[in-house]
């Protein structure tokens, strides 16, 4: 399909995606994924990725030459239909198809793209090695070092909050190559093969009880110079340029999730008779909260579409990605908190949520706890507000050190 | 029309609205200023939605919404809401007749300033009640108009009362929505001097607005002053109530942006502890929250305006978007104006700073033509 699809073509595309969902979204996947083992989760994710790939839906945001090429308008249709059909989410290959791909496409050499993009489409998994124990919100103060030695770099340090680290084949690694330079000028960006000697991954058990994250210990790990991406000491700039690059469309996908199956599930939860036979939805206060959530979701879905259009038209605002991330994170937290209260004590007894589901899986208490996975990583809500204030509203910067 | 032509036309309309906005900012000034009605007529703002052959600009509600938003930004006085947004909306929904057509022309020219009365400002027609099902997406049908016509020996007599009505104290004629003797809604054009028709001002905290009550105790109405709606009158009433709510949401949005701009401007220059207060996270983050609220409000208002302006949009879809825009933008504006007062510190609490003008206007907007709770009740009626 061409980049400028007509309204009729879009409508036709919508019907075809809807038909595809009807025949390809695995029936009963939620039940099957509830309480699933790690192995079952991983194999289900791989199978779903393969289904999407076969349909041309796995990497719609990539350029056509690499297997994507879908227009923004078509992606909006695709994601809204997948959400309406309550399809599983792609979680395992998320960093690979979004962060790794956008970094390679923006800063990679033709050889690096050739090496990795087809491999990602074939299932190569990636992890992001940015944060460290002493470099969270102040990411630029990271200490992991990469010392030039012969035709490569020797890396030592520790990375934290590496999502999906235990499954990753490759890592997007930020490491310091010049300790004397100002902190943002001495960082380089590497592609690290996770099978390299000296790489050790330890899972971290998080508040929900799951272990999506890990620590990565790097001891005298050798990275060939050919796996440097972007210029030496220019890694911070590469990371800045690619961090928000794909955020628009991923936020749109999450907005559609929230607005379709997510809100339906919340209304259904409110409509279920509780102990004593009363229904929450008959309470005016509950109705008021639901209507307020529906309104915020509608505004957010519309905002995401606007941001995607603005991005395509080259008129993105400097704080747009932060505005969307901040609003979504906090809306998700309030909404899942509300669902938890609607669920009452029964929600406290729901011990696992369906794997491969969205952030509003319907296991509300666990979803609520999981919502901090949005307000903290990827730039905390506090950092987002600072970005919005300084880049969006041009307020004076905080006097900073370094 | 081809896709290209549609897209060109959309671009052209956006350009027209951008220009309208720029001129409006120039003309309206700020902080509760009065406006020169003849100047508005000269700028073609009064007849934006009046057909070109009646002396208007033949534009749409989307252009009217731009002016409504700029009125909010400037906290401008004047009967734009009652005489233009409501009255022209009502008159355009009627079967054409000679009186109506002349009145539309006079509104556009600025020589006649009427006020339309849909229902009490705190309970306008369709917003107050709602029953329906999510499955059908129905929005509940609302209350009866506040006035009714009764067939008497001498002719039709008008009864009823409504309160918190924008612009009625200074307006002539009054365009009162009434239930006709046959149960169908009609518009009664009434001269405020008519025997039995009373009106009085209702002072409110928002000094930029003029509200009043209208009472009719058996007012004898000339038959040629009773005008029927074109098509389904009930549907027209619902759309008019939604229009009114969306116009107020535009006002809320405009004043929210004005308050954020004022606050950011102040926070950049006001120094305490040896640095601009805007460099403190507590202040900066509060401003960021104001911007985020405004961005969401703008999306909801834009969608609601587009649906009101589209005559092909089903009434229930207009109502859903209107209720979302009105409830969110109205509530956000009070929060934003309140935060603006807070971040301006002591100076913000003074009469002279003018922040209170915006806060009071935001508070009135929040309640006018359906409170946030009333609008959410209407949305929630679809869930049951």
Interface residues (C-beta under 8 A of the other chain):
Chain A: X6 X7 X267 X270 X271 X281 X284 X287 X288 X290 X291 X292 X294 X295 X296 X298 X299 X300 X302 X303 X306 X319 X323 X326 X327 X382 X384 X385 X386 X388 X389 X390 X392 X393 X394 X395 X396 X397 X398 X399
Chain B: X3 X134 X260 X264 X267 X268 X275 X276 X278 X279 X280 X281 X283 X284 X285 X287 X288 X289 X291 X292 X295 X296 X297 X299 X300 X302 X303 X323 X324 X327 X328 X373 X375 X376 X377 X379 X380 X383 X384
